[in-house]
């Protein structure tokens, strides 16, 4: 039965999933209305709009925020849960995700999809679970220091360049094929960067690397299980360092990443901690939750149990 004690707003990104999300939301909306759910709907109109809608909704007393889109939409909504001073606006509010985006990698961790049965089950939930959020400090595309929050994966290196390539394309092939083809092309053109990784004030790696991923969640790149042991409620980041792989080694081990079997490779190192600093000797892309936001150097800080999610 629908819980009428919540004030719910659904924030819909109509261009997520290569523009297919608006049509998908139309079908979902009909089923939810027919089942008796009550909620407001706002469609995003520009970059950053989901953050603005979420922040204003919480300030008006809404206590259930539903992100309808992909990982980028979810990231914007998560950023809207915080004030400009870095405080959570309403620590008791619950966040839901209806994944209709290209990658939707955060939802993959919890076996959430946009099927009508799954959406009805999600919207019927009454209990929210605590979830860590990561505060990231980095240099934006304009060269200025920037700050954002993320909930799933941050990475510096080949993964972020792949995301940038996917976002420049049409995504019409869907998440898996869009990311796979972009990854294959990026491997051909990419050169490894000199990186230094510091976790909780201890330097754990310095040298050439093709990728460093800091995972609160497990998946990125349309289904690659880059941080297979990560948990969203353990208060630490899983930091996966893929060292000086050759192009041939990257091609040969790509299938292992989809299975989460790459951690056993001698050129892969796993670290854990609450504070992570990724330093780059030359410019390297940074992506947060599938969105290229700027460049390293990057400082990450876990905010344990900062928000509540429903899944």
Helices and strands as residue ranges (DSSP letters): E 8-12, H 21-34, E 40-43, H 49-59, E 64-69, H 71-80, E 94-99, H 105-108, H 116-124, E 129-140, E 145-150, E 153-157, H 158-168, H 175-189, E 193-199, E 202-209, E 211-215, E 237-242, H 247-259, G 262-264, E 268-273, E 275-280, E 285-288, E 291-309
